[in-house]
Amino acid sequence: MRFHVLTLFPGMFEGPMSESIIARAQSQGLVEVNLHDIRDHARDKHRQVDDYGFGGGPGMVMKPAPIFEAVEHVKSSSSLAASTPVVLLSPQGKRLDQETVERFAEHTDLILICGRYEGVDERVRQHLATEEISIGDYVLAGGELAAMVVIDAVARLVPGVVGSAESPANDTFTTGLLQHPLYTRPTEYRDWNVPEVLLSGNHAEIDRWRRQEALRRTLIQRPDLLERISAGRLTDEDRRYLEELREG
Ligand SMILES: C[S@@+](CC[C@H](N)C(=O)[O-])C[C@H]1O[C@@H](n2cnc3c(N)ncnc32)[C@H](O)[C@@H]1O
């Protein structure tokens, strides 16, 4: 999987992209993070990438030409599929969710455009980006952290990036539910004990307990997920258990 990031601050990616899972994925050749400095595509002698917004108002707007040319450069130099998503990171975009992350992971390439200042010229959104993605309802100073969030979430779904022991298949959202509680040694810590069932060695009972805890936790913390979960993901036993919980 190749990520092509267009940014004015490529240095921001150095630390996060060179640690832990993402660093290992790159050294194993499973993931590439290609950073492109938008300023390299500014054509005037001052290498200007932003300008005053038409109509007045505070803040500078990122010019369209360097962004268009940077994307065209990436497309022509890396032989990308025509269907490669061109993602504009923006607080005005569709909120990132696991479904979108899974869809991105099906592609071999992803282009990520990081805005700065007051934002990017509208023509980038209308005629260059194929989608606009927000990482939440708050405004960041720039799209770089948002791009890193997308890279982190998508890269861990690339086969081989996450070991089978930490398989993403049982993760929160992937199952349509929140994940069950997790415990490790010691069995007793400050008088708080690990639930007996987890020490029982009875795998059927453990699976049942985990499933019920996932259902309970989802009902309490994210009931909206249960409203949206597709019918086939809940068994009759799950439904009965949820009914019991709702009846209190
Ligand atoms: C200061 S913000 C611009 C906000 C813009 N003036 C507005 O009100 O919609 C600068 C850049 O940060 C990025 N950004 C800010 N918040 C974001 C979010 N929640 N998700 C993704 N990108 C974000 C975008 O790339 C944006 O162009």
The ligand as a Tripos MOL2 file, in Angstrom:
@<TRIPOS>MOLECULE
LIG
   27    29     1     0     0
SMALL
NO_CHARGES

@<TRIPOS>ATOM
      1 C1         -7.3670   25.7960   10.2580 C.3       1 LIG1
      2 S1         -7.9640   24.5240    9.2040 S.3       1 LIG1
      3 C2         -9.0870   25.4150    8.1650 C.3       1 LIG1
      4 C3        -10.5020   25.3940    8.6500 C.3       1 LIG1
      5 C4        -11.4440   26.1720    7.7240 C.3       1 LIG1
      6 N1        -11.1900   27.5810    7.8130 N.3       1 LIG1
      7 C5        -12.9020   25.8960    8.1040 C.2       1 LIG1
      8 O1        -13.4500   26.6360    8.8910 O.co2     1 LIG1
      9 O2        -13.4670   24.9050    7.6150 O.co2     1 LIG1
     10 C6         -6.6020   24.2010    8.1550 C.3       1 LIG1
     11 C7         -6.5340   22.8110    7.5760 C.3       1 LIG1
     12 O3         -6.4790   21.8470    8.6150 O.3       1 LIG1
     13 C8         -7.0490   20.6340    8.1860 C.3       1 LIG1
     14 N2         -8.0630   20.2350    9.1790 N.ar      1 LIG1
     15 C9         -8.5350   20.9870   10.1920 C.ar      1 LIG1
     16 N3         -9.4180   20.3220   10.9300 N.ar      1 LIG1
     17 C10        -9.5220   19.0840   10.3940 C.ar      1 LIG1
     18 C11       -10.2930   17.9270   10.7040 C.ar      1 LIG1
     19 N4        -11.1480   17.9050   11.7250 N.pl3     1 LIG1
     20 N5        -10.1500   16.8320    9.9290 N.ar      1 LIG1
     21 C12        -9.3080   16.8300    8.8760 C.ar      1 LIG1
     22 N6         -8.5470   17.9010    8.5260 N.ar      1 LIG1
     23 C13        -8.6510   19.0180    9.2720 C.ar      1 LIG1
     24 C14        -7.6240   20.8720    6.7930 C.3       1 LIG1
     25 O4         -6.7220   20.3540    5.8470 O.3       1 LIG1
     26 C15        -7.7050   22.3850    6.7280 C.3       1 LIG1
     27 O5         -7.6200   22.8620    5.3990 O.3       1 LIG1
@<TRIPOS>BOND
     1     1     2 1
     2     2     3 1
     3     2    10 1
     4     3     4 1
     5     4     5 1
     6     5     6 1
     7     5     7 1
     8     7     8 2
     9     7     9 1
    10    10    11 1
    11    11    12 1
    12    11    26 1
    13    12    13 1
    14    13    14 1
    15    13    24 1
    16    14    15 ar
    17    14    23 ar
    18    15    16 ar
    19    16    17 ar
    20    17    18 ar
    21    17    23 ar
    22    18    19 1
    23    18    20 ar
    24    20    21 ar
    25    21    22 ar
    26    22    23 ar
    27    24    25 1
    28    24    26 1
    29    26    27 1
@<TRIPOS>SUBSTRUCTURE
     1 LIG1         1 GROUP 0 **** ****
